[in-house]
Amino acid sequence: MTFFFRYAVILISTYISFIMPASSLAGYDYIDINSPFLRKIPIAVPVFGADGANETGMQLSKKASDMLSGMLDFTGYFKMLDRDSFIEDPAKTKSDASNIYFPNWTAVGAELLVVGNLQIKGGVLEIELRLFDTIKAGQLIGKKYSAGVNDLRDVIKRFSGEIIYYLTGNRGVFDSQIAFVSSGTGNKEIYICEFDGSNISQFTRNKAITIFPAWSSDGHWIAFTSYIRGKPDLYIVNTRDRSMSVVAKKGINITPAWVPGKFELAATLSYSGDQDIYLLTGTGKEIKKLTNEWGSDVSPTWSPDGKKMAFVSSRPGTPQIYVQDINNGHAERITFYGRYNTQPSWSPKGDKIAYSGMNGGRHNIYTIGLDGKDPVQLTGNTGDNESPSWSPDGSLIVFSSTREGPSRIFVMTAFGTDQRRLLAISGEQTSPKWSPGLNNKQP
C-alpha cells in the first residue's frame, strides 16, 4: 500500500476577530514551554452546536468536540474540564461571543474556552471554531473551515495547531507522524501512525527483520535497515511513490540519520573493516567518511543546523555519546555517568540530547546538555525505556518501554511528565521515530 501524507482541509474562509484589542489579549503569558514546572491551563470544550439539529449533525458536533479535547489534552499543556461541571448551556455557546456569559465559565475554573458550530450543506462540512480567554472575556482566535465530512479530523488538527501556535509560538505536533518497528506479523516491520497513535499503517512488508527507521527532514523519505537479502542493508524509500535506493556494501549498513534540510544522510557502514559513520547522498552514494577512530561508531543524530553530529562510540571501552563538529572533525565525549549510553536524539531546539542510559541494570531515558553536565533522568526504573525521539516542536518525546511487559510505544513531555502509552497492537513495538512537521506553513 502506498503511504502518503495529505492535508485535506479545504479552507474557504479564515478570519480572526478580536473582541478586545489584540494588544491587551496578546500581553497575557499563557504557556511557558521552557518551564519544567508547567502549570496546565484549565480549558473548557463544550459540545459544539449543530445548525439544523439533525442526527448526523449532532453526532458530528459531538465527535468534533471530543476530538479537539483529545488533541489538546495530548499536548500536556491543558487541564481538560469535565463537561458535567459546566453551568453555561452549550446550546447558547455556538460560536457567537455575544451569547457567552464568561462568569459562568470562570466559575467552573475555565481560563480558556473553545466553542464551535457546524452544519452540513450538500455534503460539505462548514464549521466555525473560536478560542476565548474567559478571564479577559475576549476572543483569541476565530476560524471558519469548509471541507468534506470525512475530513473532519484534518479540520480539527488544523484548529488545534492554531491554538498551540497562538499560545506557544510553536506549531505543535498535529501534522506529524511516528514510524516504529512492530513484530505483529511475525517479522519486524515498519509501521506509521499519526502523532497520537491513531491511523496505524504498515509501511514495509519485507517478511524480514526491518529496523532503524529514519525520516528525511521533508517527510518524503524513510531510510531503514532490512535483512531482505540476508544481511543488514540500507534502504531509502520515497513515502509517496515507493521509489527506492539500496546501500548493500559488504558488512553492515545500519542506523541512518538524515541531515536537516538536505537530501543527505549519515549511516554506519563496515565495509572497510571497522564500524564507522559515513555521509551519503539521498540515493546512497558515498560522500565522505565522518568518523575514523578505533571502535564502533553508530547511531548518528544531527544538530538542527546540521553542523554537528552526536553518535555512540565504543572508543572509551563502553558505549558512550560523543558530539563531533562536522567541519573540523573534532569529537568530544559528553556522557560520563553510567557505563552504557546509547541511542542519542538531538532536540529540535538544539540545546539537549535525549538518550538511553543503563544504570542499575535497567535502561532509562535521560537528557543532557551539550556541555555534558548534569544529565536528567526522565523515566523511572520501571521496565526498560529506550529509543527516545523528539517531536518536531521539541515539546514531547516518544520512546519504547517494557513497563507493561511487552515493549510498547510511550510518549511523555520533554521534562518527563505525563508518561502514557501511545498504542498497543499485536507483537512488540520498538524504535519509534517522530517525523518532522509535514505542513511547513504557519497555521
N, C-alpha and C positions, 0 to 999 in steps of 0.2 A: 504494500500500500504506500502510495506516495504521500509523504508528510510535508505539509507546507503551512506557512503562517498566513493568517488573513486578519484584516481589521474591517469587519463587515458593516460597521456603523455608517449609515448614510446621513451625514449631518446637513439637514436642510436649513436650520437657522440656529444661531448661537447668540445668546445675549447675556450681558452682565449689567444688572441694575442695582445700585446701592441705595438702600432705604436711608442710611445715614451717609454722610460724606465719607468717601473712600479713605481719606487720611485718618479719620478718627477710628475707623474699624481696623485698618491695617496696622495701627500702632500697638495693638494688643499682642503680647507674646503668647502664642498658642502652644507650640511643642518645641522643646529644646532637645533636638535629636542627638546632641552630643553628651547628654547627661545620662550617666548610668543609673540615676535615681529618678527616672522619668515618671512624672505624675500623669496617669491616664485621665484624659478628658472625658467627663460624663457626656454622653451623646444620646439623643432620643431619635429613633427612626420609626415613627408610626406607620401603619399600613397605608400605602398611597391611595389616593382617590381614583375612581374609575368612572369617567363620564359614560352615561348610558346605562350603567349599573347592570349589564348583562352578566351571566355567569362566567363567560370567558374573560371578560374584562376584570371582574373581581378576582378571579384566580390569578390572572397575570399581575395585578397590582400587589397581591399578597406575595407572589413569587419574587417580584422585583424588589420589594422592601426587605424581604428575608435575605435575598441575595446581596443587597447592598450592606445590610447589617453584618453578614458573614465576612464580606471582603474587608470592611473597616475593622472588624474585630481581629482579623488575621494579622493586621499590621502591628498589633501590640500597643498602639497609641491611644486607644479609647477604652472607656468603661461603657459597655452597652447597657442601657437601662431597660428594665423589664416593662413591656407594654402594659401589663396588668396594673402597673403603678400610675399610668397616665391619667391625668384629670381632664385634659382637653379632649374633646370629641374629635377623633381623626377625620370625620366627615367634614369638619369645619377647617381643616388644615390642608386642603387640597394642594394649592400652590400659590395662594394669594396672601401676602403678608397682612393685608387689612383684616383678614379673618382670624389671625393668630393673636391670642391673648398671652403674651410672653410670661407674665407672672405665674400662669398655670404650669409652665414648663420649668421655670426656675424653682418652683415649689417642690417639684419632684427630683430636683438636683441636676437637671439638664443644663449644660452650658452651651451646647451646640444642638441644633435641631435640623433634621433633613425632612422635607415634605415633598410630595410629588403628586402628579396627576397624569393618568394615561387614558388614551382612547384608541380604538381601532377603527380605521376608515378604509374600506376597500382592501382589507388585508394588510394595510400599512399601520405600523405602531407609531403613534405620536405620544411622546412623554416629556413632561416638564419636571425638572428636578431643581430644588433650591436648598442651599445651606444657609442657616441663620445663626447668628450669635444671640442667644436668648438674653444674656446679661445686658448687652448693649441694644437689644431689640432692633437689630439691623441685619439685612441680608448681606452675605459674603459672596455667594456665587448663585447665579441663575442660568440654567441651560435648557434648551429645547432640542430634542432629537427626533428624527424620523427614520425608521428602519423597518425591515421585515420583522414579523412577530418572532421568528426563530432566531433573531439576532439580539434578543433582549439581554443576554449575558454580556455581549460586546458593549451594549449601551451602558450597562451598569459598571463594567470595568472602566469605561471611559470616564464616567462621572466620578467614580471612586478615585481615579487618577487626578481629576480636577481638585477634589477635596484635599488630597495629600499634597499636591503641588502648592495649593494656596497656603496650607498650614505649615509646611516644612521647607518649601523651596526645592524639594526633590520630586522626581517623577514617580516614585513608588515602584511597585513590583507587578502591577496588574497586567502589563503587556509582556511579561517574561514567562519562560518555561524552564523546566528542570529535566535534564536527562539523567538516567540512572541505570544500573545493571540489575536485572532480576533473573532468578533461576526457575521461574514458574513453569517453563516449558520443558524442564529437564536439562537445559543448556543455559549458560549465562548469555543473555541477550540484552540489547539496549532498548529501553523504553523512554518515552517522553510524556510528561504531564504538564498541565498548567501550573502556575505559581502556587496554587493552593491544593495540589494533588488531584484535581479533577481532570476529566477527559484524558484518561491514560491511553496511549497508543504505542504499539510495539513498533520500533523503528528498524531493528535488524531481525532477520530470520536466517541466520547463518548456520544454525544447528551445530555450533562450535563455540568454544569459550570466546566471548567477546567482552572486552573490558576497557577501562580508561577513556570514557567519552570526554570530548573537549569541544566547546563551541568556538566558532570564529566570532570576531567582535561585531560582525553584522548579522549574526544568527543564521547565515545562509549555508554554513558548512559545519559538519561534525566530523572530527577525527577520532579514531579509536584503534585499539589493537584487537586483532582477532586471529584465532588459530584455524581458520578455514583451510589452510594448506598444510596444517600440521605443525606449524611453527608460528611464533609471535610476529606477525607482520602488521604494518601500519596502513590503515585505510582512511582515505579522506573523501567524504561523501557529501554531495550537494543535497540539502534538505528538500529542495523543490523538484528537481528533475532526476535525482539519483545518479547523476554523472559521478565518476569515481576515479581516484588515482590510488596507486598502491606503492608502498615502500617495502620491499621484500629483500633487503640486504641480508647477507649471512649473519647469523646470530639473532639477537633480539632487536625489535623495533617497537618501543613502548613509550608510555607516559607523554603523549603530545600536549602541547600548550601553545595556543595561538598568540602571536604578537598583537597587541592592541592597535587597531587602526590599519593593519597591514594584512596582505594575503601571504603571510609567512607564519611558520610555527617552529617551535623547538621540540625536540624529541630525543630520547635516549636510544642510541644505536651502539652495537658492539662488534661491528664487522672488522674493526681494527684490532680486536682482542680485549680491550678494556671497555667498560661501560661509560661512555661519555655523552655529553649533550651536544647536539648539532642543530644548526639553524637551517631550515628547509624552506623552499618555496611552497606555496599552497598546492602545487601539483606534485610535491615530494622530491624535488631536485635539491641536492645539497648545495648550500651557500657557503657555510664555513663551520668549523668546529669551535664550539663555545667553551668547553672545559677540556683540560688536558693534564690532569693531575692523577696521581696514583689513587686507586679505589673506584668504587662505583658512584657515578653521578646520575641521579634520576629525579623525576617529579619536578620539572621546571614550572615556575609560575612567574608572571611578568608584573612589574610595576605598571600603574595606569599609563604612564608616559612612554613605556617601552624602553627606558634607558637602563633599567636594572632587572635582574632576574634572580629570584630565590630558587634554591634547589636543595635536594638532600644528597649528602655525600658521606661515604664511609671512610674518608681520608683520616679522621681522627681515631679510627678504630671501631667506632659505633656510629650508627646513622645520626647525623646532625644537620641542621639547616644553615645554609650559607647564603649570603647575598653578594652578587657579582655585578660590577659595573661593566656594561657591555662595551663601552668604548675602549677602556684600558685593560679589561680582563681581570682586574683585581677583585678577589673574593675574600670576604670576611665571615667568620663563623658568628652566628647570633644566638644560638641555643647552647646553654651550658647546664641547665637544670634537667636532670634525668639522662639516662644513657640511651634512650631510643626516641628520637623525634623525627617525624616524617610527615608527608602529605601537606606541604605548605600551600596556602591560598592567600594571595595578596589582596587586601581590601581595595575596593574601587576608590576609596578616599585617599589611598596611598600611605596611610600612617601606621597601619598594622598588618601583621601576617597571622592568620589563623593556621593552626597545625594540630596534628595528633601526637601526643606525647605519652609515653608509658612510664608510670611511676606506681610502685606498689603492686605490680602485676596486672594492672588494668590500663587500657588506652583511654585517654580523655582529651577533650578539645581545649586548647589553650589559644590565647592571643598574645602577641609580643610586639613591642615597638621596634623600629629599625635599629635602635641603639642596643638591642639585646638585653635590656634591663627589665626586671620585674615582670616575668610572664604571669598572665592572669588565667586561672583555671575556670572554664565556663561550665563544664559538665561535672556532675558528682560521680562518685565511684559506684555507679550502677551499670553493670554490663560494660562492654567495650564501646567507646564512642570514637568514631573515626571519619575520615574523608570530609573535612569541612569545606564548604564552598559558599562564598558571599553572594547575596542578592545584588542585582545591578546598582541599587542605590546605597548599598552598604549598611542597610538597617537590619538585615536578618542574615542568619547563617543556616544552611541546610547541612545535615550530616547523617551518617548511619549509626545505629545503636542496637545493641543486643539486650537492652534493658528489659524487654518483654519476652526474651527467649530468642526467637529467630531474628536475624538482622532486619531492621525496618528503617525507613527514611523518617527523620525527625527534622523539626525546624525550631529555631529559637531566635531571640533578639540578638543584636551584636554584643550585648552585655551579658548574655546567658540566661535571661529571664524568659518566661512564657514558653518553656520547652513543651512541645506536643508532637505527637505522631502525625505525619503528613498523609500517609496512606498505608494500606495493608492489602496486599494481593498474595496469591499463592507463591510459594517459594520464598527466597530471601532477597532483600533489596539492599544494594550497596553502591558505593562510588557515585553519589549524586553530584551533578554539576549544574549550577544555575546559569541560564543563558543571559546575554545582555538584554537590555530593554529593546523590544522589537519595533517600537513606534518611537522614532527619534525626535518627533516634533513635540513642541510644548503643548500640553493639554489645552 
